[in-house]
Amino acid sequence: MSATVLIASLEHLPALKEREDLGGAQVFSDVDALRALDIITRQRPAVVALERRFAATSRGAALINRIKADPSLSACEIRIVSHDTAYSRVSRKPEGQSGSAPAAVAEPPPSPAEAGLDQRGTRRAPRFKIVDGVEVTIDGNPATLVDLSLVGAHVVSPTILKPNQRLRISLPDTARAMRFSGAVAWASFEIPKGGAARYRAGIEFFDADQESVSKFLEGNKK
């Protein structure tokens, strides 16, 4: 069992494996980050090295947060490395975070419904928490609705959602599904402990019928 796990894109792995400090590391490509996490959780290596470009992505940040939040991995050093220089730095836990801290993911950015702001910071519409278990459909794929306003929604989805992605969203209704177009305003990737990887996103509505959305809110808000 190697004391180091290295994660990087396929194109950068060969150069990184040549580094003296990464010799003998157990390597994974960035697309296998979840498999790498499983190995990290079970084997508890002394060092997890991430190529800095991967570390700067939402998937890299989610992996770092997941490792830092796991008390069983408190002794694991997270090292950010570069494929083309000798660059190396340690990503440390926030001050005051102990090894016994509960597992958690990073706080997501505010959703459009929560922070639907114009350039002066004025909220566009109030947002409302939705009762548990309400599912919407995004481009034909299910997602869980977290909160909703007349101009946007906060969702959690097992399917990839990326900033600026155009999409069609459907809200369930007793009479008929409400369908309208929108775009992803922000998105973050999460790896919750004991759960499947998921995407949390804020969606901005383009052509939603506000009267229909208002009626839906009345029947589904907490």
C-alpha positions, 0 to 999 in steps of 0.5 A: 500500500502506497503512503501517497495517493496522486490525482490529476488529469491523464495528460499530467500524470506522466510528468507528476509520476517523474517527481521524486516526492511522488515516486511510488504514489498510487495514481488516479485520473481526475475522472476517477476521483470518487474511486480515489476517495474510496481508496483514501477512506479505506487505506488512509494514506499519509499524503493525498496529492492533487494537481493544482488545476484539478484542485481548483475545479469544483470536483477538486474542491469537493474532494478536498472538503470531503477529506478535511471533514472526515475525522478518520482522515485527520492525519492525512496531508493534502498536498497541491502540486504542479505538473510543470514546476516543483510547486508544492503546498499543503492545504491545511484545515481551517483554524479551529477544525479538529479531527473530531469535527463532523463530516460536512461539505462546503457551504454552497453559494446563495441560490438565485432565489436567495440572492437574486440580486441586481448590480445594486444588491436589491433582492429580485424576489423573496425565496421560500423553503420547500417541503421535503421530497418535492422533485422537479425535472431538469431536461428530463432528469429528476432533481430535488427542489430545495427552495423556490421564488418567482424568478429562480430555484435551488436544486440538488441533482445527481446529474451534472449541472454547469454554470450558464447551462441552458435547460428546461425545468418542470414543476409537478402540479396536480393538474399538469406539469409546469414547464419553462426554460432557464439557466444555471446561475451557479453550481457546486459539486458535493461528495457527502459522507455516506452518500452519492456525489451530487450537484447543487445549483441555482437556476434562473427562470426565463419564461416562468408563469409567475401566477402558476409558480405562486400557486405552486409555492402556496401548496409546497412551501414550508 
